[in-house]
Amino acid sequence: MGRKPTITREGLLEIAEGIVRGEGAAGLTINALAKAARISKGGVQYSFSSKDDLVRALIERWTRQFDELLGGMDDVPPADLVRKYIRVMRGSQAAMNAKMAGLMIAYIQNPQNIAETRQWYRAMFERLGGGAPDAQAARVALLAVEGLFLLRITGMDEDGEWSAFLDDVESVFEHLLEKQ
């Protein structure tokens, strides 16, 4: 009978997130994860065959957590969905999201990962579909928030600007809805 594993795949992902939090995306390697988990490189590769597999698992985990924070999105009017989206983005951990965005850059270099990312965004935009003014305003607000998310990679939040920019998006969005 084999030895019972001392660390799980989920445990390795927790440690990997800690590495990303502390050192950024560049610090995440199979060797660094093995060292931090105090297991062999082969032990890590048992759960993640490559760094790409590890990054994919982290992105999937982050996406799942983000979707859970958004909650049920079916039958939610576009304006309410974007309000919820902004609220979730506002409450997210700035430094962690910026570093996860750095991982996203590595992630989208793989064509299969690009397809999955596109599918997630297509589903979001389908929920915000239609030609009604509130749906158009919701799509523009979502695009603005996503643009801000990508800007976080450059350290845009170091001076607290992230929150002020989100305030701007939210204010313009609400102003557009009031005009209808």
Secondary structure, 3 states (H helix, E strand, C coil): CCCCCCCCHHHHHHHHHHHHHHHCHHHCCHHHHHHHHCCCHHHHHHHCCCHHHHHHHHHHHHHHHHHHHHCCCCCCCHHHHHHHHHHHHHHCCHHHHHHHHHHHHHHCCCHHHHHHHHHHHHHHHHHCCCCCHHHHHHHHHHHHHHHHHHHHHHCCCCCCHHHHHHHHHHHHHHHHHHCC
